[in-house]
Amino acid sequence: MRRYKCAVIGCGRIGALLEFDMKREKPATHLGAYQKLSDIFDLVAVCDINEERAEKVAEHFNVSYWFSDVKKMINSLDIDVVSVCTPPKGRFELVNKIVSSPRPPKLIFLEKPIAENLYEADAINELCKKYRVKLMVNHTRRFSGAFRALKLSIIQRLYGEPVLFRGLFSGNIVNDGVHMADLALWLFDEGKICVENVKAPYLIFEVDLVFSNARVLIRDNGARFEVYRPIESKRYEGIKELQLVKVLPYKFSFSGAILNALKEINDCLRFDREPSCGADEGIEALRLALKWRAEKFKISLSVSKML
């Protein structure tokens, strides 16, 4: 079976450096995932504007080539897949360098969010269409076995009709919140979406899904999925109350998700399919996260004026 040649642009945390985090499940990065699936992918190069970092990463992980110039890398090597793990600012210029090369890759695997703003996100989409380069956006929970099982249960209406998606997350409203935005859009094409961003000095990513016949709580940042069902109340006559009936036997795993994403990339290239999380999905998630940020700004501004 043919191995696809790939490269990682951006040797920061999600690109490479989290492999040094001893507490994290491995692989913890794009680089680590490509090397884990070495029967499918051949990681031939890394690139970073910090030349010293690119060289050290290549040396440590035994990658053949390192670059500090994207155009030089793309023009020098026949690369099938490129992971873009740089910050969202300047994404359009970077993607333009990649796809307009005389030797563009077949697919770009883009870290979330797809871009800094919707104008650039749309422009990236058009660029990839123009040069016929497939684009996958790494909204990791879409590739998670746990969340895929939950999605299937929702499609099959095992919990009844969707009523409310309620999410709670810490961190940056756009850069972190885009994960929550995509998850809400993916799981709930019906029902109400209600999300809150909290300023806390610790990680929060929890989801409360209310259905007509059940409630599903995703706790501990995805490590625990609880299912509650309505039963006859022991306290009130003629009223039903929720009771925990099951803890589902799975949890969110970044490692499992990114490996699943790469396996999908293999299928996309081998069978000429479009990614399940492409530019359209990336744009809609960004649109919703930007809306949340704008609404929070308006609320904060109103409170400031009152004071």
N, C-alpha and C positions, 0 to 999 in steps of 0.2 A: 504494500500500500504506500502511495506517495506521501511524503512528509511535506507539510507546508512550511516555507521559510517565513520567519516572523521577526519583528523588531519591536522594542519598547522605547517610546519617546517620553522622557521625563523619568528620571531615576530617583524621585522623591519617595514619600511614604508608600503610596499605593502602587507605584511603579516597581519599587525594589526594596526599599529600606525596611519595611515591616517584616521582612523575612528575618531580621535580626532581633525582633521582639520575641523573647523566649516564652512569654505567656500565650502567645497567639497560636491558634490551630494553623497548621501549614497545609497547603500554600496560603500565604497571606497577601500576595501581590500578583500582578500580571506576570512578572518575570518568573516567580515561583510556579505559577500555574502552567505556563508554557513548558517549563522544564519537567514538571510532574507528568505532563502528557507528551513526553519526548517521542513516543511511538507515532504521534500525529503531527507534532510541530517541532521544527528545528529553529531554536532561538539563535539567530546569527549575529544580531547587533543590538546595542543600546545607544541612546542618544540623550544628551543633557546639555543645556547651555553652560553648566558648570563642568568644564572639561576634566578637572581633577576627579569630580564625583563619577562621571561617566567611565573614566579609566579605571577607577578603583572598583566600581560595581562589575565591570566586565572582567577584571582580573579575579575578583573574589568568586564570581559565579561561573567562571570559565566560559565566557562568551567571546567568540572569535574577534568581533570588531566593535569599536566604540567610536562615537562621533560627538562633536559639539555643534555640528551644522546639519540640520534636517535635510536640506536639499542635496548636500553632498552624499549623505547616506542613501537616500532614495535613488539618486542617479548612479551610485556605485554598485548597488546590489540588486539582484532580482528578488524582491520581497513580496510575499503573497498577502500577509496580514501585518498591520501596524496597530499597536496599542498606543493611544494618545492619553498619557497620564499627567498632563500638565494642568495648571489652574485654568479656569474657563476664560480668563481675560486673554485676548489675542488668539482665540481658537480659530477664527475665520482665516486669519493670515497663515496660521500653521497648516490647517487643512488644505488651503489653496496651494501651498508649497508641495504638499504630498500628492494631491490628485492631478495637478497640472504638470507633473514631471513626465518626461518621455517614457518612464518605466514605473507607472503608478502601481500600488498594490491592488489586490482584488477586493479587499475589505479593510475598513478602519473600525477598530474596537475603541470606542470613545468613552472616557470616564465621564460620569455625571458631574454637573449639569451639562447639557449639550453645548451651551454657550453662555456668555454673560448676559445677553439680552435676546429678545425675540427676533430682532432684525438680523443679527448675526446667525442665529439658529436657522432661520429661513434661508439665509444665503448659503450656509453650509449644506443644507438639504439640496438646494439647487445645484451647487457645485458637484456634489456626489452623483446626482442624476446626470448632469452634463457629461461627466467623465466616466460614467458607468462603474463607479466604485460603490460597493455595498457599504452600508453604515449600520453598526450596532451600538446602542447606548447601554452602558453598564448600570442599569437599575437592578441591583443584585437580587432583590427579593423575587423578581420575576423568574429567576433561574434557580431559586431555592426549592428543593424537594418538598419542604414543609409547606411553603406558601402555595406551591403548585397543587398539593393535595387539598389545601383549603379552598383554592379557586375551583377545583373540580367539584368539591362538595357544594359550593355555592351554585355552580351551574346546574347541578343535579337537584337543587332545591332541597337538600337534606335538612336544612335548618328553616325552611320556609322562605318567604319573600324578604328581600333586603329592606330594612327600615332606616337604620342609622349607622354610619361609619364615623366613629369618634377617635381621633388620634391625639397623642400627646408626645411632644419631642423637644429635646434641648438642642442647643447649637444654633448655627446660622440659619435664618429662615429660608434662604434660597439654597445654599450649598448643601445643607443637611436636610432641610425641609422638602427638597425635591424628591427624596426617597419616599417620604410620606405622601406627597402629592401623587406620585406614580402609583403607589400601592393603592391609594383610594380610588383612582381612576380605573385601575386594573380590576380590583375586586368588586367595586360597586358601580356598575353602570346604571343602577337604579338606586333610589333611596337618598337620604340627606347626608351630606358630608360636613362634619364639624371638627375642626382641628385647632389645637392651641400649641403655640411655641412658648416654652418656659425658659427663663434665664436661670439656669441652675448650674452649679459647678461640678456636675456629674452627668453621666449619660442617661438619657431617658428616651426610649422609643417603644411606646406601648399603644395597643390598638384595642378598641372595644367595638365589637360588631353586634348590632342588634337586628334580629330577624323576627318574623312573625311567630316562629315556633321555637326559638332558641336564642341564646346569647353566647358569643365566643369572645373570650378575653385572651389577648396575647400579652403576656407579662414577661418581666425579666429580660427586656430587650430582645424578645423573640425566642427565649429559651424554654418557655412554658406556654402551651396552648390549652386553655380550659374551655369546656363546653358546659353550659348551664341549660336546663330544661324547666319549663313551668310544671309545677305539681300542685295538688290541692293544699292550700295553706293549713298549717296546724294551729294557726293563731286566729285566722279570720274565716268565717263561714262564707262560702260562695266566692272566694277569691283564690287565685292561683299565685304562687310565688316561685321564684327561680331557685333551683338547687343544682349544685355542682354534681354532674353525673359522669364526667369523664375528663381525664387529662390525656390529650392526644399524644401518641408515642413518637413524636418528632419535635425537632427544634430547628431554628434558623442557623445555618452554617455558612459563613462567607466562603470558606474553602470549597464546600460542596457546590455553592452557587456559581463561583467563577469557573470551576471545572466543568459544570453543566453548560455554562455560556460558551466555553471553548469547544465543547463537543457539538453545540449547535452551530458554531462557526464552521466546523468541519463539514457538517451536513449542508450548510448554506453554499459552501464552495463546491462540494462534491456533486450536489444535485441541483445547483443553480437556484437556490431558494432565497427568499428575502428573510432577514432576521425578524424574529417575533417582537423584538423591541428595537425599532429603527428610529429614523429621524422624526416621524410623525408622533410617536409615543414620547420621545424626548422633548419635543416642542410643547406638547400638551402639558406634560408634567412641569416644565419650566414656566409655562403660562400661569398655571394654578399657583405655583410657589411665589411668583412675582405678584400675583393678586393678593395673596396672604400678606406679603411684605408691605404692599401699598395700603392695605386696610389697617394693618397694625400701626403704620406711620400716621394715618389719619386719626386713629384713636388717640395715639400719644400726643399728637398736635392739639387735639381738642381738649385733652386734659390739661396740657400746658397753658392753653389760653384761659381756661377756667381758673387756674391757680394764679 
